[in-house]
Amino acid sequence: MKTTVAPDEGRVLREIAEMITTVLGDYAPDAADIGMDARFGDDLEMESIDLVTLAGLLVEWYGPDANFASYLASLELDEIIALTVGDLVAYVCRALRPGTGG
């Protein structure tokens, strides 16, 4: 879904929070409680398989420019461990910004 206007960070946060609740199912916090500072590992207790599932949902929703797997591959291990929802929101917004080509 490549847009012609810059993506809205608040909207992207809400959409990603909904995806996280889908991935975590019964173990998910309420989507409204997932904030920018929430860490995938420590706070949301997401495991690697959950991140893979989330990556698939991101590509389905936003298209191939929002390649979470590629983004993760560009990070060091300590950066992945400390990754927050806000980091992902910022990545998606950059990836979808018109003229960036992903």
ChimeraX attribute file (.defattr): number of C-alpha atoms within 10 A of each C-alpha:
attribute: neighborCount
match mode: 1-to-1
recipient: residues
	/A:1	12
	/A:2	17
	/A:3	10
	/A:4	10
	/A:5	10
	/A:6	14
	/A:7	19
	/A:8	11
	/A:9	14
	/A:10	11
	/A:11	11
	/A:12	18
	/A:13	23
	/A:14	16
	/A:15	15
	/A:16	23
	/A:17	23
	/A:18	17
	/A:19	19
	/A:20	25
	/A:21	19
	/A:22	16
	/A:23	19
	/A:24	18
	/A:25	10
	/A:26	8
	/A:27	12
	/A:28	18
	/A:29	15
	/A:30	11
	/A:31	17
	/A:32	11
	/A:33	10
	/A:34	22
	/A:35	14
	/A:36	16
	/A:37	12
	/A:38	17
	/A:39	20
	/A:40	21
	/A:41	16
	/A:42	12
	/A:43	12
	/A:44	18
	/A:45	13
	/A:46	18
	/A:47	11
	/A:48	11
	/A:49	10
	/A:50	15
	/A:51	18
	/A:52	14
	/A:53	15
	/A:54	22
	/A:55	20
	/A:56	17
	/A:57	19
	/A:58	21
	/A:59	16
	/A:60	12
	/A:61	14
	/A:62	17
	/A:63	16
	/A:64	16
	/A:65	19
	/A:66	26
	/A:67	18
	/A:68	21
	/A:69	15
	/A:70	11
	/A:71	14
	/A:72	16
	/A:73	10
	/A:74	11
	/A:75	12
	/A:76	9
	/A:77	11
	/A:78	8
	/A:79	11
	/A:80	16
	/A:81	13
	/A:82	13
	/A:83	19
	/A:84	21
	/A:85	20
	/A:86	19
	/A:87	15
	/A:88	20
	/A:89	23
	/A:90	17
	/A:91	17
	/A:92	24
	/A:93	19
	/A:94	17
	/A:95	22
	/A:96	24
	/A:97	19
	/A:98	15
	/A:99	10
	/A:100	9
	/A:101	10
	/A:102	17
